[in-house]
Amino acid sequence: MKGVQISKILPVPENFYDIKKTCNLIATPATIYPYTVALYVAGIASFASFFLYYSQESNYLKETVVQSTHELGDGFVCTPLQPDSYFGLSFNHEECSKAVRPPSSETVTIATGAANPGPMDYYYEYIPFPPASNVALRAFDDFSILDGLTSEEMFELPVFKGLKDASGCDKNLPQHWYLSTGGLGRSQVTFQQYVNTNGNGGVQITCQISKDTAIEMFSILVKNIGDICAFTKQNPPYSCARQVPPPFLQRSSLAYANAALLYGVMSAFFAQMLYRSAVKDVESAIEESLSESLSTDGDLRSLVRKLRLTVDQLRTGQDQLRTGQGTHEELIQKLLSKEGGR
């Protein structure tokens, strides 16, 4: 009864029927139903596993949009399709942020733009990106905003806030010409190694900036700029891409196909096991039947032998009775003869 109830809930797989001959089960229901339950459990578990596998990020699909603006949202990462005109880099903003090297003894170097440099012609520059882009830091996209500004006015700009004090030079002097925005088309910020200042009465004073001081000043400058990688958002066109999971139906169909394949392989394997077990059971039954038949034949032969012995014994007894009867009749005749002679 229990087997019938289970069969209504979980149909027996086709492989468990002898469809070529009798269409009956290849084994008893009690033997088959545990295998049936195992198959359905394995099928459900494999479907869930394959669905989770196809939902992993490694199987996501790449969606790409080309546009003129950097911002797209919804998980898109926008990368310039061409190098920028200053650094010569094709970084997106995330790649740029990871590539930036902070001011240090390795990234702050001494350079000069003069053919025959003198002591006053050397300056410090900060190379924020790997040597493949050996270009100094810039603070503005357009340095023309500094045109017409005095050094004192220039240092009042938010981006240069704190640099005067960090220089270590006499902050009371009205002019500080240690900020150089010249060279390379006025596109970089460098700090002169030696600072010329005009003191009271036109007396010119020289103030030396050490490399450690320059590193500190560049650190302040980077903090004031805020986002060194802002140039990556001003270099159209952009290829905006994102990784998205495959559609639900696609993941479901792929998981079902793989689970069905596994189910079919396991079903065929279990059917082969059950078939071999059934064949062995039949062979054992035949052998047992033959053994019983042979045993029965032996008993019959033994009985026949016993009957034959009994018949022989009866015949011997019958012969003995006949002999005794003849002797008895002979004695009677003798006795009758004696009585007649008297």
C-alpha positions as CSV (number, residue, x, y, z in Angstrom):
1,M,0.0,0.0,0.0
2,K,2.9,2.3,0.9
3,G,4.5,1.5,-2.4
4,V,1.3,2.5,-4.3
5,Q,1.1,5.8,-2.5
6,I,4.7,6.6,-3.2
7,S,4.3,5.7,-6.9
8,K,1.4,8.2,-7.1
9,I,3.6,11.0,-5.8
10,L,6.9,10.0,-7.4
11,P,6.4,8.2,-10.8
12,V,8.9,5.4,-11.4
13,P,11.4,6.4,-14.0
14,E,11.0,4.7,-17.4
15,N,14.3,3.0,-17.2
16,F,13.0,0.9,-14.3
17,Y,10.5,-0.8,-16.6
18,D,11.2,-3.8,-18.9
19,I,9.6,-2.0,-21.8
20,K,11.1,-4.4,-24.4
21,K,9.3,-7.5,-23.1
22,T,6.6,-7.4,-20.4
23,C,6.5,-3.6,-19.4
24,N,6.7,-4.7,-15.8
25,L,9.1,-3.4,-13.2
26,I,12.6,-4.9,-13.5
27,A,12.5,-5.4,-9.7
28,T,10.1,-5.4,-6.8
29,P,8.5,-2.0,-5.8
30,A,10.2,-2.2,-2.4
31,T,13.6,-2.4,-4.1
32,I,12.9,0.3,-6.8
33,Y,11.3,3.1,-4.7
34,P,14.4,3.9,-2.7
35,Y,16.3,4.4,-6.0
36,T,13.4,6.5,-7.3
37,V,13.5,8.8,-4.3
38,A,17.3,9.1,-4.6
39,L,17.0,10.1,-8.2
40,Y,14.5,12.8,-7.5
41,V,16.5,14.2,-4.6
42,A,19.7,14.2,-6.8
43,G,17.8,15.9,-9.6
44,I,16.5,18.7,-7.4
45,A,19.8,19.2,-5.7
46,S,21.7,19.3,-9.0
47,F,19.2,21.8,-10.5
48,A,19.7,24.1,-7.5
49,S,23.5,23.7,-7.7
50,F,23.7,24.5,-11.4
51,F,21.3,27.4,-11.0
52,L,23.6,28.9,-8.3
53,Y,26.6,28.2,-10.5
54,Y,25.2,30.1,-13.4
55,S,24.2,33.0,-11.1
56,Q,27.8,33.5,-10.0
57,E,29.7,36.6,-11.0
58,S,32.1,34.6,-13.1
59,N,29.2,33.8,-15.5
60,Y,27.8,37.3,-15.7
61,L,27.2,38.9,-19.1
62,K,29.0,42.0,-20.3
63,E,26.8,44.9,-21.3
64,T,28.4,47.8,-23.2
65,V,27.2,51.3,-24.2
66,V,29.3,53.9,-26.0
67,Q,28.4,57.5,-25.2
68,S,29.9,61.0,-24.9
69,T,29.4,61.5,-21.2
70,H,31.1,59.8,-18.3
71,E,28.2,59.2,-16.0
72,L,25.7,56.4,-16.7
73,G,24.9,54.8,-13.4
74,D,23.3,51.4,-12.8
75,G,26.7,49.8,-12.2
76,F,28.3,51.0,-15.4
77,V,32.1,51.7,-15.5
78,C,33.0,54.2,-18.2
79,T,36.5,54.1,-19.8
80,P,37.8,56.6,-22.3
81,L,38.3,55.2,-25.8
82,Q,41.4,57.3,-26.3
83,P,44.3,58.5,-24.2
84,D,44.0,61.9,-22.5
85,S,45.9,64.7,-24.1
86,Y,48.1,65.5,-21.0
87,F,49.1,62.2,-19.2
88,G,48.6,60.0,-22.3
89,L,46.5,57.5,-20.2
90,S,43.4,55.6,-21.1
91,F,42.5,54.9,-17.4
92,N,38.9,54.9,-16.2
93,H,38.4,56.6,-12.9
94,E,38.7,53.4,-10.8
95,E,41.9,52.3,-12.6
96,C,43.4,55.8,-12.2
97,S,42.6,55.9,-8.5
98,K,44.4,52.6,-8.0
99,A,47.4,53.7,-10.1
100,V,48.1,57.0,-8.3
101,R,51.3,57.0,-6.3
102,P,51.4,59.4,-3.4
103,P,54.2,62.0,-3.0
104,S,57.3,60.3,-1.8
105,S,61.1,60.3,-2.4
106,E,60.5,58.1,-5.5
107,T,57.7,60.2,-7.1
108,V,59.1,63.7,-6.2
109,T,62.2,64.3,-8.3
110,I,64.5,67.2,-9.2
111,A,64.3,68.4,-12.8
112,T,65.2,71.4,-14.9
113,G,64.0,73.0,-18.1
114,A,67.1,75.0,-18.9
115,A,69.7,74.0,-21.5
116,N,72.5,75.2,-19.3
117,P,70.9,75.2,-15.9
118,G,72.3,77.2,-13.0
119,P,71.6,76.8,-9.3
120,M,68.3,78.7,-9.7
121,D,67.0,76.6,-12.6
122,Y,66.3,73.3,-10.7
123,Y,62.9,72.5,-9.4
124,Y,60.9,69.7,-7.8
125,E,58.1,67.9,-9.7
126,Y,55.7,65.2,-8.7
127,I,55.1,62.2,-11.0
128,P,51.8,60.7,-9.8
129,F,51.6,57.8,-12.2
130,P,54.0,55.0,-13.1
131,P,57.1,55.9,-15.2
132,A,55.2,54.8,-18.3
133,S,53.6,58.3,-18.0
134,N,56.4,60.4,-16.9
135,V,54.4,63.6,-16.6
136,A,54.2,65.9,-13.6
137,L,51.1,66.7,-11.7
138,R,48.7,69.4,-12.9
139,A,46.4,71.3,-10.7
140,F,44.1,72.8,-13.4
141,D,42.8,71.8,-16.7
142,D,43.3,75.4,-17.8
143,F,46.2,77.3,-16.2
144,S,45.2,80.5,-17.9
145,I,43.2,81.3,-14.8
146,L,46.5,82.2,-13.2
147,D,47.3,84.8,-15.8
148,G,47.6,88.3,-14.3
149,L,47.7,87.0,-10.7
150,T,50.5,88.0,-8.4
151,S,52.3,85.3,-6.5
152,E,50.6,86.5,-3.3
153,E,47.2,86.3,-5.0
154,M,48.0,82.9,-6.5
155,F,48.7,81.5,-3.0
156,E,45.3,82.7,-1.9
157,L,43.6,80.3,-4.3
158,P,42.0,77.3,-2.4
159,V,44.2,74.8,-4.4
160,F,47.4,76.4,-3.1
161,K,46.2,76.9,0.5
162,G,48.9,76.1,3.1
163,L,51.8,75.9,0.6
164,K,53.3,79.2,1.7
165,D,53.5,78.1,5.3
166,A,54.8,74.7,4.4
167,S,57.7,76.1,2.3
168,G,59.6,77.3,5.4
169,C,60.5,80.5,3.8
170,D,59.9,83.9,5.5
171,K,56.1,84.1,5.2
172,N,56.2,87.8,5.9
173,L,57.9,88.5,2.6
174,P,55.4,90.0,0.1
175,Q,56.6,88.0,-2.9
176,H,57.2,84.2,-3.1
177,W,58.3,83.1,-6.5
178,Y,58.8,79.5,-5.7
179,L,55.6,78.3,-7.3
180,S,56.4,77.6,-11.0
181,T,53.6,77.0,-13.4
182,G,55.7,77.5,-16.5
183,G,57.0,74.9,-18.9
184,L,55.1,72.2,-20.8
185,G,52.6,74.8,-22.0
186,R,52.0,76.1,-18.4
187,S,50.4,72.8,-17.6
188,Q,52.2,71.6,-14.5
189,V,52.9,72.6,-11.0
190,T,56.6,72.5,-9.7
191,F,58.3,74.0,-6.8
192,Q,61.7,75.7,-7.4
193,Q,64.5,74.3,-5.4
194,Y,65.8,77.8,-4.6
195,V,63.2,80.5,-4.0
196,N,63.9,84.1,-4.9
197,T,62.0,86.6,-2.8
198,N,62.1,90.4,-2.8
199,G,62.6,91.8,0.6
200,N,62.1,95.3,2.0
201,G,64.2,97.9,0.1
202,G,64.6,95.6,-2.9
203,V,66.9,93.3,-1.1
204,Q,66.7,89.8,-2.8
205,I,66.8,86.8,-0.5
206,T,67.3,83.2,-1.5
207,C,65.4,80.5,0.4
208,Q,66.3,76.8,-0.2
209,I,63.5,74.1,-0.2
210,S,64.6,70.6,0.7
211,K,63.2,67.5,-0.9
212,D,61.3,66.6,2.3
213,T,59.7,70.0,2.3
214,A,58.7,69.6,-1.4
215,I,57.2,66.2,-0.6
216,E,55.1,67.8,2.2
217,M,54.1,70.7,-0.1
218,F,53.0,68.2,-2.9
219,S,51.0,66.3,-0.3
220,I,49.2,69.4,0.7
221,L,48.6,70.2,-3.0
222,V,47.2,66.7,-3.7
223,K,44.8,67.1,-0.7
224,N,43.7,70.5,-1.9
225,I,43.0,69.2,-5.4
226,G,40.9,66.4,-4.0
227,D,40.6,64.2,-7.1
228,I,43.7,63.8,-9.2
229,C,41.8,61.5,-11.5
230,A,39.1,64.0,-12.5
231,F,40.7,64.2,-15.9
232,T,39.4,60.7,-16.7
233,K,35.8,62.1,-16.6
234,Q,36.6,64.8,-19.2
235,N,38.0,62.6,-22.1
236,P,35.1,61.5,-24.3
237,P,34.0,59.3,-25.9
238,Y,33.5,56.6,-23.3
239,S,32.8,52.9,-23.5
240,C,30.6,52.2,-20.5
241,A,30.4,48.5,-19.4
242,R,28.8,46.5,-16.6
243,Q,28.5,42.9,-15.6
244,V,25.0,41.6,-15.3
245,P,23.7,38.2,-14.4
246,P,22.2,36.1,-17.2
247,P,18.3,36.3,-17.5
248,F,16.4,34.1,-15.0
249,L,15.0,31.9,-17.8
250,Q,18.5,31.4,-19.3
251,R,19.9,30.3,-15.9
252,S,16.9,28.1,-15.3
253,S,17.1,26.4,-18.7
254,L,20.9,25.8,-18.4
255,A,20.4,24.4,-14.9
256,Y,17.5,22.2,-16.1
257,A,19.5,20.8,-19.0
258,N,22.5,19.8,-16.9
259,A,20.3,18.4,-14.1
260,A,18.3,16.3,-16.7
261,L,21.6,15.0,-18.1
262,L,22.7,13.9,-14.7
263,Y,19.3,12.4,-13.9
264,G,19.4,10.4,-17.1
265,V,22.9,9.0,-16.4
266,M,22.0,8.1,-12.8
267,S,18.7,6.5,-13.9
268,A,20.5,4.3,-16.5
269,F,23.1,3.3,-13.9
270,F,20.6,2.4,-11.3
271,A,18.5,0.5,-13.8
272,Q,21.6,-1.5,-14.8
273,M,22.2,-2.3,-11.2
274,L,18.6,-3.4,-10.6
275,Y,18.6,-5.5,-13.8
276,R,21.8,-7.3,-12.8
277,S,20.4,-7.9,-9.3
278,A,17.2,-9.3,-10.8
279,V,19.1,-11.6,-13.1
280,K,21.2,-12.9,-10.2
281,D,18.0,-13.5,-8.2
282,V,16.5,-15.5,-11.1
283,E,19.7,-17.6,-11.5
284,S,19.7,-18.3,-7.7
285,A,16.1,-19.4,-7.9
286,I,16.8,-21.8,-10.8
287,E,19.8,-23.2,-9.0
288,E,17.7,-23.7,-5.8
289,S,14.9,-25.4,-7.8
290,L,17.3,-27.7,-9.4
291,S,18.9,-28.5,-6.1
292,E,15.5,-29.3,-4.6
293,S,14.7,-31.5,-7.7
294,L,17.9,-33.4,-7.3
295,S,17.3,-33.9,-3.6
296,T,13.7,-35.2,-4.3
297,D,15.0,-37.6,-6.9
298,G,17.5,-39.0,-4.4
299,D,14.7,-39.5,-1.8
300,L,12.6,-41.4,-4.4
301,R,15.5,-43.6,-5.3
302,S,16.1,-44.4,-1.6
303,L,12.4,-45.2,-1.2
304,V,12.5,-47.5,-4.2
305,R,15.5,-49.3,-2.8
306,K,13.7,-49.7,0.5
307,L,10.6,-51.0,-1.2
308,R,12.6,-53.5,-3.2
309,L,14.2,-54.8,-0.1
310,T,10.8,-55.1,1.5
311,V,9.4,-57.0,-1.5
312,D,12.4,-59.3,-1.4
313,Q,11.9,-59.9,2.3
314,L,8.2,-60.7,1.7
315,R,9.1,-63.1,-1.1
316,T,11.6,-64.8,1.2
317,G,9.0,-65.1,4.0
318,Q,6.5,-66.4,1.5
319,D,8.9,-69.1,0.4
320,Q,9.6,-70.0,4.0
321,L,5.9,-70.3,4.7
322,R,5.4,-72.6,1.7
323,T,8.3,-74.8,2.9
324,G,6.9,-74.9,6.4
325,Q,3.4,-75.8,5.1
326,G,4.8,-78.7,3.1
327,T,6.6,-80.0,6.1
328,H,3.5,-79.7,8.2
329,E,1.4,-81.7,5.7
330,E,4.1,-84.4,5.5
331,L,4.0,-84.8,9.2
332,I,0.2,-85.1,9.2
333,Q,0.3,-87.8,6.6
334,K,2.8,-89.7,8.7
335,L,0.6,-89.5,11.7
336,L,-2.5,-90.6,9.8
337,S,-0.6,-93.6,8.4
338,K,0.4,-94.7,11.9
339,E,-3.2,-94.5,13.1
340,G,-4.5,-96.7,10.3
341,G,-2.0,-99.4,11.0
342,R,-3.2,-99.9,14.4
